[in-house]
Amino acid sequence: MPIYEYRCKECGHVFSRLQRVGAPGDGIPCPECGSASSERLLSTFASASSSGSHGTSTCGRSGGGFT
């Protein structure tokens, strides 16, 4: 499940919420003031990769099992 960011239209508080893809984003209560007047914000995409995995493909090396 992705994490969505919201901003309260009443107090301006920005908060995050773990939510299913496609779930409605309206009526989410603000944890600061309790108002249900919030808007979903656009956020950037982040990706992680394990360290040491760059350029370590074994494809094409001798002894890889393919002849």
GUNUBA-315954 format. One record per residue: residue number from 1; residue in one letter; x, y, z of N, C-alpha, C, O in turn. Coordinates in pm, whole numbers, padded with zeros to 5 digits. Layout:
NUM,A,X,Y,Z,X,Y,Z,X,Y,Z,X,Y,Z
...
***
This chain:
1,M,00084,-00118,00000,00000,00000,00000,00089,00124,00000,00186,00132,00074
2,P,00054,00220,-00084,00133,00344,-00088,00098,00439,00026,-00008,00429,00087
3,I,00190,00529,00052,00169,00634,00151,00134,00762,00076,00209,00806,-00011
4,Y,00020,00820,00108,-00024,00945,00045,-00006,01060,00142,-00021,01043,00263
5,E,00025,01178,00090,00037,01298,00171,-00086,01385,00150,-00137,01396,00039
6,Y,-00131,01445,00258,-00248,01533,00256,-00215,01665,00323,-00125,01672,00407
7,R,-00288,01770,00285,-00279,01899,00351,-00419,01939,00393,-00514,01935,00314
8,C,-00431,01977,00520,-00560,02022,00573,-00589,02162,00519,-00504,02251,00527
9,K,-00708,02180,00464,-00747,02311,00411,-00781,02410,00522,-00782,02531,00498
10,E,-00807,02361,00642,-00842,02448,00754,-00719,02502,00827,-00706,02623,00845
11,C,-00628,02413,00868,-00513,02456,00949,-00380,02450,00875,-00280,02501,00925
12,G,-00377,02387,00756,-00254,02381,00677,-00160,02268,00715,-00052,02255,00656
13,H,-00197,02186,00812,-00113,02075,00857,-00096,01973,00743,-00193,01934,00678
14,V,00029,01929,00720,00058,01826,00620,00081,01695,00694,00158,01689,00790
15,F,00014,01590,00648,00025,01459,00713,00024,01348,00610,-00017,01369,00496
16,S,00069,01230,00651,00075,01114,00562,-00024,01009,00608,-00062,01003,00724
17,R,-00066,00926,00512,-00161,00820,00544,-00135,00700,00453,-00123,00715,00332
18,L,-00126,00582,00512,-00112,00458,00438,-00250,00420,00387,-00343,00404,00466
19,Q,-00263,00405,00256,-00396,00387,00198,-00388,00300,00074,-00288,00302,00002
20,R,-00491,00224,00049,-00497,00139,-00070,-00502,00223,-00197,-00557,00334,-00197
21,V,-00444,00169,-00306,-00450,00235,-00435,-00596,00242,-00480,-00668,00142,-00472
22,G,-00638,00356,-00526,-00774,00373,-00574,-00875,00410,-00467,-00991,00436,-00498
23,A,-00833,00412,-00341,-00924,00451,-00233,-00954,00600,-00244,-00866,00677,-00281
24,P,-01076,00641,-00213,-01109,00783,-00223,-01023,00866,-00127,-01000,00827,-00013
25,G,-00978,00981,-00176,-00891,01066,-00097,-00962,01183,-00032,-00898,01271,00025
26,D,-01095,01185,-00038,-01168,01296,00023,-01225,01254,00158,-01252,01137,00182
27,G,-01242,01352,00245,-01299,01325,00376,-01201,01266,00476,-01242,01213,00579
28,I,-01070,01274,00446,-00968,01223,00538,-00953,01324,00652,-00923,01440,00627
29,P,-00974,01283,00777,-00966,01378,00888,-00822,01419,00920,-00731,01337,00919
30,C,-00805,01546,00949,-00675,01600,00988,-00643,01555,01131,-00726,01573,01220
31,P,-00524,01497,01154,-00490,01454,01290,-00464,01573,01384,-00461,01556,01506
32,E,-00445,01691,01329,-00415,01809,01410,-00542,01878,01460,-00557,01904,01579
33,C,-00634,01909,01367,-00753,01985,01406,-00884,01905,01393,-00988,01950,01441
34,G,-00879,01787,01327,-00997,01703,01314,-01085,01736,01196,-01185,01667,01172
35,S,-01053,01840,01120,-01134,01879,01005,-01126,01772,00896,-01020,01713,00874
36,A,-01237,01747,00828,-01241,01650,00718,-01215,01719,00584,-01238,01660,00479
37,S,-01169,01841,00589,-01142,01918,00469,-00993,01912,00436,-00917,02002,00469
38,S,-00952,01803,00370,-00811,01787,00334,-00800,01757,00185,-00895,01710,00122
39,E,-00683,01784,00131,-00659,01757,-00011,-00534,01671,-00026,-00437,01689,00047
40,R,-00538,01578,-00121,-00424,01491,-00146,-00320,01570,-00224,-00352,01640,-00320
41,L,-00195,01559,-00181,-00086,01630,-00246,-00016,01540,-00346,-00017,01417,-00332
42,L,00045,01601,-00445,00128,01526,-00538,00262,01505,-00471,00319,01598,-00414
43,S,00313,01385,-00477,00443,01357,-00416,00536,01297,-00519,00492,01251,-00624
44,T,00664,01298,-00488,00763,01243,-00579,00774,01093,-00560,00740,01039,-00454
45,F,00821,01027,-00661,00839,00883,-00658,00979,00853,-00605,01076,00917,-00647
46,A,00989,00759,-00517,01120,00720,-00464,01141,00572,-00489,01047,00493,-00483
47,S,01263,00536,-00516,01295,00396,-00535,01425,00365,-00463,01513,00450,-00453
48,A,01435,00245,-00415,01555,00205,-00344,01620,00088,-00415,01553,00005,-00476
49,S,01750,00084,-00407,01821,-00031,-00463,01922,-00079,-00361,01973,-00001,-00281
50,S,01950,-00207,-00365,02047,-00260,-00269,02187,-00217,-00311,02217,-00208,-00430
51,S,02270,-00191,-00215,02406,-00147,-00245,02486,-00261,-00306,02469,-00377,-00270
52,G,02573,-00225,-00398,02657,-00325,-00462,02591,-00397,-00577,02651,-00489,-00633
53,S,02471,-00362,-00614,02403,-00434,-00721,02421,-00368,-00857,02375,-00421,-00957
54,H,02487,-00254,-00862,02506,-00184,-00989,02614,-00253,-01072,02728,-00266,-01027
55,G,02579,-00296,-01190,02676,-00355,-01281,02728,-00490,-01238,02842,-00525,-01271
56,T,02651,-00567,-01165,02700,-00697,-01120,02630,-00811,-01192,02621,-00922,-01138
57,S,02581,-00788,-01310,02514,-00892,-01386,02614,-01001,-01424,02727,-00971,-01463
58,T,02573,-01127,-01413,02660,-01238,-01450,02632,-01286,-01591,02694,-01382,-01637
59,C,02542,-01223,-01659,02507,-01262,-01795,02627,-01243,-01888,02685,-01135,-01892
60,G,02663,-01345,-01961,02772,-01335,-02057,02907,-01369,-02001,03003,-01372,-02078
61,R,02922,-01396,-01875,03050,-01434,-01818,03075,-01582,-01844,02981,-01661,-01849
62,S,03201,-01619,-01860,03232,-01760,-01880,03205,-01838,-01752,03225,-01786,-01643
63,G,03161,-01960,-01765,03133,-02043,-01650,02995,-02016,-01593,02966,-02061,-01482
64,G,02910,-01945,-01664,02777,-01913,-01615,02677,-02024,-01638,02561,-02011,-01601
65,G,02720,-02136,-01700,02629,-02247,-01720,02571,-02253,-01860,02510,-02354,-01896
66,F,02588,-02149,-01940,02537,-02149,-02077,02652,-02162,-02174,02754,-02095,-02160
67,T,02637,-02250,-02275,02740,-02266,-02377,02682,-02256,-02514,02755,-02267,-02612
***
